[in-house]
Amino acid sequence: MSSPPRRGFLRNRSFRDYLAMNVSSSTAGQVGNLAVIWYVFAVTHSPIEVTVVGASQTLAAVVVSLPAGVWVDRHDRRRLLLLANLVRAGSLFLLATMTATFGLSLVGVVAIVFAWNGATELYRSADYSSLPDLVAPDEVTDANGLTRSSYMLASSASNFIGGAIVAFVGATFAFAYGAVGYAVAACFSAFLFLRFRTHGTTRAADAPRPKMGSQTREGFRWLWTQKGLFQLSLSAAVFNFLASIPGYFIVVYVSVALKADALTFGAVLASYVIGRAVGSLSVGRTNALAYAGRAWVLMYGVLSGALVMVQGAFPNAEVAVVANLVMGIGTGFAGNVWLTSAQHLVPSEMRGRYFAIDGLLSFLGGPPAVVAGGLLVAAYGILPVYDVVGALLLVSGLAFAAMKELSMLDGRPRQRVSAGAAEGPAAAVGR
């Protein structure tokens, strides 16, 4: 049953610090992202300049992901969480200072956003790799659900807060708000680091450290042997490529198609985040991990595609709020199924590289998708783009659902052969 594990990990001080860190970090990120996209579009009224900023976000993740994965497997993950939060707090502080002093400088915004999102990619790999070291294996699903739903609900409130700050006070104050949020997250990261100074994996003191390139190749080779997880990562690359276009240009959809303001923009984003929280928390109440591949594909690819098409066909604020709420439920459910399955199936010493490689495959389509989306929106308008992208997302979801290994992927925890034994490729992922 899921109730006893939840009471157990809530008594765990390290998990509480981890949860508070994620809530603070997500709150800061939501406000900062909303503010920077709205600020750039409000000043320039140019989808192309919004595209440039968006490309810098995803390009940073692509550049940093593989080195970050090796660092996470080499170093104390809690130290890396602290470092990433400090860099992100400094980035938003610089952004607030720059906009207050000089106004919009696209080059400056792109440079700061690149550093900010590079640190976020390091945080992502370290964050996902750390949770299984803090709770028992049978607590991971509910711990992920509670963590993800908590920071998503905080993010939902932050979208309203961010929209209000931008509308009534200005983007500069929203950047400062985000910097403070990241600073709070850094404090909780420091609590985790000071409490545990050892890494989850060990290495003999006199053993030579492998080169980063060889460790990265080892990660790719391992993932290739895990057909179900590998196909899931490929599907994520396709889904994220397609979903990033309506997701990123929702600012254009709200302001042009709906003719609405920053408060409506915040409300639409908030409905999506609320849905993700509900979907993520629901996984522990189902047997979805036994059907992890099918749950992922149908809830993310097929459902999201259908709802993007609905928004393109019916450009209405109420429809947008409801569609994003339901789409959030699907992606939140799928995201927790994927994350918990990966944490169960990937050995601890490989987690950083797995999450980095998976992130890289997902993000590789990011910059091209944002660039293509900006050009398509500029050439044809936002509504036709929503129609076409939604249809492609739905069809690709159905195609991946037909893949045997992905469809059979079982995300439940595997029993270890012996106490303390590392889980390797023999876990028979997807079979």
C-alpha positions as CSV (number, residue, x, y, z in Angstrom):
1,M,0.0,0.0,0.0
2,S,1.2,3.5,-0.7
3,S,0.1,5.3,2.6
4,P,2.8,3.8,4.9
5,P,5.7,4.7,2.6
6,R,4.4,8.3,2.3
7,R,4.4,8.6,6.1
8,G,7.8,7.0,6.2
9,F,9.6,9.3,3.8
10,L,7.8,12.4,5.3
11,R,9.6,11.6,8.5
12,N,12.9,11.6,6.6
13,R,14.6,15.0,7.2
14,S,16.7,14.6,4.1
15,F,13.7,14.0,2.0
16,R,12.0,17.1,3.5
17,D,15.0,19.2,2.6
18,Y,15.0,17.7,-0.9
19,L,11.3,18.5,-1.3
20,A,11.8,22.1,-0.1
21,M,14.7,22.5,-2.5
22,N,12.7,21.3,-5.4
23,V,9.7,23.5,-4.6
24,S,11.9,26.6,-4.2
25,S,13.8,25.9,-7.4
26,S,10.7,25.2,-9.4
27,T,9.0,28.4,-8.1
28,A,12.0,30.5,-9.1
29,G,12.3,28.8,-12.5
30,Q,8.6,29.3,-13.4
31,V,8.7,33.0,-12.5
32,G,11.9,33.6,-14.3
33,N,10.9,31.8,-17.5
34,L,7.6,33.5,-17.7
35,A,9.2,36.9,-17.2
36,V,12.0,36.5,-19.7
37,I,9.7,35.2,-22.5
38,W,7.1,37.9,-21.9
39,Y,9.7,40.6,-21.5
40,V,11.4,39.8,-24.8
41,F,8.2,39.6,-26.8
42,A,6.6,42.6,-25.1
43,V,9.6,44.8,-26.0
44,T,10.3,43.5,-29.5
45,H,7.0,42.1,-30.7
46,S,9.1,39.6,-32.6
47,P,8.6,35.8,-32.7
48,I,12.2,35.6,-34.1
49,E,13.8,37.2,-31.1
50,V,11.7,35.0,-28.8
51,T,13.1,32.1,-30.9
52,V,16.6,33.2,-30.3
53,V,16.2,33.2,-26.5
54,G,14.4,29.9,-26.7
55,A,17.2,28.4,-28.8
56,S,19.8,29.5,-26.2
57,Q,17.8,27.8,-23.5
58,T,17.8,24.4,-25.2
59,L,21.3,24.8,-26.7
60,A,22.6,25.2,-23.2
61,A,21.0,21.9,-22.1
62,V,22.5,20.1,-25.2
63,V,26.0,21.5,-24.5
64,V,26.1,20.8,-20.8
65,S,24.1,17.5,-20.6
66,L,26.8,14.9,-21.3
67,P,29.5,16.5,-19.1
68,A,26.9,17.0,-16.4
69,G,26.0,13.3,-16.4
70,V,29.7,12.3,-15.9
71,W,30.1,14.9,-13.2
72,V,27.0,13.5,-11.4
73,D,28.4,10.0,-11.5
74,R,31.9,11.2,-10.4
75,H,31.2,13.7,-7.6
76,D,29.0,14.3,-4.6
77,R,25.5,14.9,-6.1
78,R,24.5,17.2,-3.2
79,R,27.5,19.4,-3.8
80,L,26.4,19.7,-7.5
81,L,22.9,20.6,-6.5
82,L,24.3,23.4,-4.3
83,L,26.5,24.7,-7.1
84,A,23.7,24.6,-9.7
85,N,21.3,26.6,-7.5
86,L,24.0,29.2,-6.7
87,V,24.7,29.7,-10.4
88,R,21.0,30.1,-11.2
89,A,20.5,32.6,-8.4
90,G,23.4,34.6,-9.7
91,S,22.1,34.4,-13.3
92,L,18.7,35.9,-12.4
93,F,20.3,38.5,-10.2
94,L,22.4,39.6,-13.2
95,L,19.4,39.6,-15.4
96,A,17.5,41.8,-13.0
97,T,20.4,44.2,-12.7
98,M,20.9,44.3,-16.5
99,T,17.3,45.0,-17.3
100,A,17.0,47.6,-14.6
101,T,20.2,49.4,-15.7
102,F,20.3,49.1,-19.5
103,G,16.9,47.7,-20.6
104,L,16.7,44.9,-23.2
105,S,20.1,43.7,-24.6
106,L,19.4,40.6,-26.6
107,V,23.0,39.5,-26.5
108,G,23.1,39.9,-22.7
109,V,19.8,38.1,-22.2
110,V,21.0,35.2,-24.4
111,A,24.3,34.9,-22.5
112,I,22.6,34.9,-19.1
113,V,19.9,32.5,-20.2
114,F,22.5,30.1,-21.5
115,A,24.4,30.0,-18.2
116,W,21.1,29.8,-16.3
117,N,19.8,26.8,-18.3
118,G,23.2,25.1,-18.4
119,A,23.2,25.1,-14.6
120,T,19.6,23.8,-14.7
121,E,20.7,20.8,-16.8
122,L,23.3,20.0,-14.2
123,Y,20.7,20.3,-11.5
124,R,18.3,18.1,-13.4
125,S,20.7,15.1,-13.6
126,A,21.9,15.5,-10.0
127,D,18.3,15.9,-8.8
128,Y,16.9,12.8,-10.6
129,S,19.9,10.7,-9.5
130,S,19.7,11.7,-5.8
131,L,16.2,10.7,-4.8
132,P,16.7,6.9,-4.8
133,D,19.6,7.4,-2.3
134,L,17.2,9.2,0.1
135,V,14.2,6.9,0.3
136,A,13.5,3.2,0.2
137,P,12.8,1.5,-3.1
138,D,9.1,1.0,-2.4
139,E,8.8,4.7,-1.5
140,V,10.3,6.1,-4.8
141,T,7.0,6.3,-6.7
142,D,5.1,8.1,-4.0
143,A,8.2,10.3,-3.2
144,N,8.4,11.3,-6.9
145,G,4.7,11.9,-7.0
146,L,4.7,14.1,-3.9
147,T,7.8,16.0,-5.0
148,R,6.6,16.6,-8.5
149,S,3.1,17.5,-7.5
150,S,4.3,19.9,-4.7
151,Y,6.7,21.8,-6.9
152,M,4.2,21.9,-9.8
153,L,1.5,23.3,-7.5
154,A,4.0,25.9,-6.2
155,S,4.9,26.6,-9.9
156,S,1.2,27.1,-10.7
157,A,0.9,29.7,-8.0
158,S,4.2,31.2,-9.3
159,N,2.7,31.6,-12.8
160,F,-0.1,33.8,-11.3
161,I,2.5,35.6,-9.2
162,G,4.9,36.0,-12.1
163,G,2.1,37.3,-14.4
164,A,1.0,39.7,-11.7
165,I,4.5,41.0,-11.0
166,V,5.2,41.4,-14.8
167,A,1.8,43.1,-15.3
168,F,1.9,45.5,-12.4
169,V,5.5,46.0,-11.4
170,G,7.7,44.9,-14.3
171,A,9.9,42.0,-15.4
172,T,12.9,43.2,-13.5
173,F,11.2,42.6,-10.2
174,A,10.2,39.1,-11.4
175,F,13.8,38.3,-12.2
176,A,14.8,39.4,-8.7
177,Y,12.0,37.3,-7.2
178,G,13.4,34.3,-9.1
179,A,16.9,35.0,-7.8
180,V,15.7,34.9,-4.2
181,G,13.8,31.6,-4.9
182,Y,17.0,30.0,-6.2
183,A,18.9,31.3,-3.2
184,V,16.4,29.6,-0.9
185,A,16.8,26.4,-2.9
186,A,20.6,26.7,-2.5
187,C,20.1,26.8,1.3
188,F,18.2,23.5,1.3
189,S,20.9,22.1,-1.0
190,A,23.5,23.1,1.6
191,F,21.6,21.3,4.3
192,L,21.7,18.1,2.3
193,F,25.3,18.5,1.5
194,L,26.4,19.2,5.1
195,R,24.3,16.2,6.3
196,F,25.8,13.7,3.8
197,R,29.3,14.2,2.5
198,T,29.6,10.9,0.7
199,H,28.6,10.1,-2.8
200,G,26.1,7.3,-3.5
201,T,28.8,5.3,-5.4
202,T,32.3,4.5,-4.3
203,R,35.6,4.3,-6.1
204,A,38.9,2.9,-4.7
205,A,41.1,5.8,-3.6
206,D,44.1,4.5,-5.7
207,A,42.0,3.6,-8.8
208,P,42.6,5.8,-11.9
209,R,39.7,7.9,-12.9
210,P,38.3,7.0,-16.3
211,K,38.3,9.8,-18.9
212,M,35.1,11.6,-19.4
213,G,34.8,10.4,-23.0
214,S,35.1,6.7,-22.1
215,Q,32.6,7.1,-19.3
216,T,30.2,8.8,-21.7
217,R,30.6,6.0,-24.3
218,E,30.0,3.4,-21.5
219,G,26.7,5.2,-20.8
220,F,25.6,5.1,-24.4
221,R,26.6,1.4,-24.7
222,W,24.6,0.5,-21.6
223,L,21.5,2.3,-22.8
224,W,21.7,0.6,-26.2
225,T,21.4,-2.8,-24.4
226,Q,18.2,-1.6,-22.7
227,K,15.9,-1.7,-25.7
228,G,12.7,-0.5,-23.8
229,L,14.5,2.5,-22.2
230,F,16.3,3.3,-25.4
231,Q,13.1,3.4,-27.4
232,L,11.5,5.5,-24.7
233,S,14.3,8.0,-25.0
234,L,13.9,8.1,-28.7
235,S,10.1,8.7,-28.3
236,A,10.9,11.5,-25.9
237,A,13.1,13.2,-28.5
238,V,10.3,13.1,-31.0
239,F,7.6,14.1,-28.6
240,N,9.6,16.9,-27.1
241,F,10.6,18.2,-30.6
242,L,6.9,18.5,-31.5
243,A,5.5,19.6,-28.1
244,S,8.2,22.3,-27.7
245,I,6.7,24.3,-30.6
246,P,3.2,25.0,-29.2
247,G,4.7,24.9,-25.7
248,Y,7.2,27.6,-26.3
249,F,5.1,29.8,-28.6
250,I,2.1,29.7,-26.2
251,V,3.0,33.3,-25.5
252,V,2.2,34.1,-29.1
253,Y,-1.0,31.9,-29.0
254,V,-2.3,33.8,-25.9
255,S,-1.4,37.3,-27.0
256,V,-2.2,37.0,-30.8
257,A,-4.8,34.2,-31.1
258,L,-6.6,34.8,-27.8
259,K,-5.8,38.6,-27.7
260,A,-5.2,38.3,-24.0
261,D,-2.7,39.8,-21.5
262,A,0.0,38.5,-19.1
263,L,-2.6,37.4,-16.5
264,T,-4.3,35.1,-18.9
265,F,-0.9,33.8,-20.0
266,G,-0.2,33.0,-16.4
267,A,-3.6,31.3,-16.0
268,V,-3.1,29.1,-19.0
269,L,0.4,28.1,-17.8
270,A,-1.0,27.5,-14.3
271,S,-3.7,25.2,-15.5
272,Y,-1.1,23.1,-17.2
273,V,1.1,22.9,-14.1
274,I,-1.9,22.0,-11.9
275,G,-2.8,19.2,-14.3
276,R,0.8,17.9,-14.2
277,A,0.7,17.9,-10.4
278,V,-2.5,15.9,-10.4
279,G,-1.2,13.4,-13.0
280,S,2.1,12.9,-11.2
281,L,0.5,12.2,-7.8
282,S,-1.9,9.7,-9.4
283,V,0.7,7.2,-10.5
284,G,1.1,5.7,-7.0
285,R,-2.6,4.9,-6.9
286,T,-2.4,2.8,-10.1
287,N,-0.4,-0.2,-11.5
288,A,0.9,2.0,-14.3
289,L,4.6,1.0,-13.7
290,A,3.8,-2.5,-14.9
291,Y,2.8,-0.9,-18.2
292,A,5.3,2.0,-18.2
293,G,6.0,2.1,-21.9
294,R,2.3,2.2,-22.9
295,A,1.4,4.7,-20.2
296,W,4.2,7.0,-21.4
297,V,3.3,6.9,-25.1
298,L,-0.4,7.2,-24.8
299,M,-0.5,9.8,-22.1
300,Y,2.2,12.1,-23.5
301,G,2.2,11.5,-27.3
302,V,-1.4,10.6,-28.2
303,L,-3.3,12.7,-25.6
304,S,-1.1,15.8,-26.0
305,G,-1.4,15.7,-29.8
306,A,-5.2,15.6,-29.7
307,L,-5.4,18.5,-27.2
308,V,-3.0,20.7,-29.2
309,M,-5.2,20.2,-32.2
310,V,-8.3,21.2,-30.1
311,Q,-6.6,24.5,-29.1
312,G,-5.8,25.2,-32.8
313,A,-9.4,24.5,-33.8
314,F,-11.0,26.4,-31.0
315,P,-9.0,29.5,-30.0
316,N,-10.8,30.5,-26.8
317,A,-9.4,31.3,-23.4
318,E,-11.6,28.8,-21.5
319,V,-10.8,26.1,-24.0
320,A,-7.1,26.8,-23.6
321,V,-7.3,26.6,-19.8
322,V,-9.2,23.3,-19.9
323,A,-7.1,21.7,-22.7
324,N,-3.9,22.6,-20.9
325,L,-5.3,21.2,-17.6
326,V,-6.0,17.9,-19.2
327,M,-2.8,17.9,-21.2
328,G,-0.9,18.5,-17.9
329,I,-2.6,15.5,-16.3
330,G,-1.4,13.3,-19.1
331,T,2.2,14.6,-19.2
332,G,2.5,14.7,-15.4
333,F,1.3,11.0,-15.2
334,A,3.7,10.0,-18.1
335,G,6.6,11.9,-16.6
336,N,6.3,10.3,-13.2
337,V,6.0,6.8,-14.8
338,W,9.2,7.5,-16.8
339,L,11.2,9.0,-13.9
340,T,10.3,6.3,-11.4
341,S,10.9,3.5,-13.9
342,A,14.3,4.9,-14.8
343,Q,15.3,5.3,-11.1
344,H,14.2,1.6,-10.5
345,L,16.0,0.2,-13.5
346,V,19.2,2.2,-13.9
347,P,22.1,1.2,-11.6
348,S,23.1,4.0,-9.2
349,E,26.6,4.4,-10.7
350,M,25.0,5.0,-14.2
351,R,22.1,7.3,-13.2
352,G,23.8,10.6,-14.0
353,R,24.9,9.5,-17.4
354,Y,21.5,7.9,-18.2
355,F,19.6,11.1,-17.3
356,A,22.1,13.1,-19.2
357,I,21.9,10.9,-22.4
358,D,18.1,10.8,-22.1
359,G,18.1,14.6,-21.7
360,L,20.4,15.0,-24.7
361,L,18.2,12.9,-26.9
362,S,15.2,14.9,-25.8
363,F,16.9,18.3,-26.2
364,L,18.6,17.6,-29.5
365,G,15.4,18.5,-31.3
366,G,14.9,21.6,-29.1
367,P,16.8,24.3,-30.9
368,P,15.7,23.1,-34.3
369,A,12.1,22.9,-33.1
370,V,12.1,26.4,-31.6
371,V,13.8,27.8,-34.7
372,A,11.4,26.0,-37.0
373,G,8.4,27.0,-34.9
374,G,9.4,30.7,-35.0
375,L,9.7,30.6,-38.7
376,L,6.5,28.8,-39.2
377,V,4.6,31.1,-36.8
378,A,6.0,34.1,-38.6
379,A,5.1,32.7,-42.0
380,Y,1.7,31.0,-41.4
381,G,0.4,32.2,-38.1
382,I,0.0,30.4,-34.8
383,L,-3.3,28.5,-35.4
384,P,-2.2,26.5,-38.4
385,V,1.0,25.6,-36.6
386,Y,-1.0,24.2,-33.7
387,D,-3.2,22.2,-36.0
388,V,-0.3,20.5,-37.9
389,V,2.0,20.0,-34.9
390,G,-0.9,18.4,-32.9
391,A,-1.6,16.0,-35.7
392,L,2.0,15.0,-36.0
393,L,2.3,14.5,-32.2
394,L,-0.7,12.2,-32.2
395,V,0.5,10.1,-35.1
396,S,4.0,9.7,-33.7
397,G,2.5,8.6,-30.4
398,L,0.6,5.8,-32.2
399,A,3.7,4.8,-34.1
400,F,5.8,4.4,-30.9
401,A,2.9,2.5,-29.2
402,A,3.4,-0.2,-31.9
403,M,7.1,-0.8,-30.8
404,K,7.2,-4.1,-28.9
405,E,10.0,-3.4,-26.5
406,L,8.7,0.0,-25.5
407,S,5.1,-1.3,-25.2
408,M,6.4,-4.1,-22.9
409,L,8.5,-1.9,-20.7
410,D,8.0,-2.8,-17.0
411,G,9.1,0.0,-14.6
412,R,8.7,-1.9,-11.3
413,P,11.8,-2.3,-9.2
414,R,13.9,-5.4,-9.9
415,Q,15.1,-7.7,-7.1
416,R,18.8,-7.6,-6.5
417,V,20.7,-10.9,-6.9
418,S,22.5,-10.3,-3.6
419,A,22.6,-7.6,-1.0
420,G,24.5,-4.6,-2.2
421,A,24.9,-6.0,-5.7
422,A,24.8,-3.4,-8.5
423,E,22.0,-3.7,-10.9
424,G,23.3,-4.0,-14.5
425,P,22.0,-4.7,-18.0
426,A,20.7,-8.1,-16.9
427,A,17.7,-6.3,-15.5
428,A,16.0,-7.3,-18.8
429,V,14.4,-3.9,-19.3
430,G,11.5,-4.0,-21.7
431,R,11.1,-7.8,-21.5
